[in-house]
């Protein structure tokens, strides 16, 4: 099920960035990993960050198995620096 579903928690862009940064610091072998990550994410508990992580892992699995199409990201136009237009 995609993070856009009704069961997905509401996270701000700032909280998501804090989560991503903390996740990079505290790997799976870190004692008290989810508590450490929660301390880095304003307004979220250890249970909430663990649940958010689990939803993200589930989304990746669905994308990898073809159950959900890979998101279409917009690519920026090619740079035109140094070219006459």
N, C-alpha and C positions, 0 to 999 in steps of 0.2 A: 504494500500500500504506500502511496506517495506521501511525502511530507505535506503536500497541499491538502490532504484529507482533513476531515473534521476532527480527527483525534490528534492532529499535530498541535503542539503547544505554540503559543504566540511568543516569538522572540524578535527583539529589535535587531537592526543591522549591527548596532554597537555590541549587543550581547553575543551575537553570532561571531563577530570578530574576536571578542574576548575569549569565547569558547575555543575558536580555532587556534589562537595563540597559546592558550593554556594546554590544549591537547598536544601541541607540538612540544611543550616543555615536560609534561607529565605522561610518560609512556606507560604501557600496560604493566610494567614491573614496578612502578612507583607505589610505595605503600600509601594508603589513603588517597589514591588517585582521584576519585570522584569528589572527595571533600576538598582537595587542593584545587581542582578545576572549578568547583562551585565558589570557592573564595575569590577566584579571579573573574567570575561572571556576576555582575551586579544583579541582585534580585532573584537568583536561582539557587535552589538547594542541590545537594549531592544527588538526590533521587531524580530531580528534574534534568540535570546534566547527563546522568547515566541514561535516562529514558530518551533524551534527545539524541545521544550517540547511537543508541540501539535503533532508533528510527532511521538515522542516516545510513547505518550499516545495512539495514533492510532495504532501503531505497537503492543502494549500490548493487546489492544482490539481484534485485528485480531488473535493474538496467542491464547488468551483465548477462542475465539469463534471457533477455529479450522480452520480459513480461511488461516492461515499460520502455518506451523509446528513449534513447539518449536525448537529453535536452538540446534544443537547437539554440546555440549561442550566436549572437550577431558578431561578426568579425569586423573590425574597423577597416575602412577603405585603405588601400595601399598608400604608403607615404608618397607624396609628390614633391618632396624637398629636392631642389636642384633641377627640377623638370619644368619646362615652360608649359603653361596651360593655355 
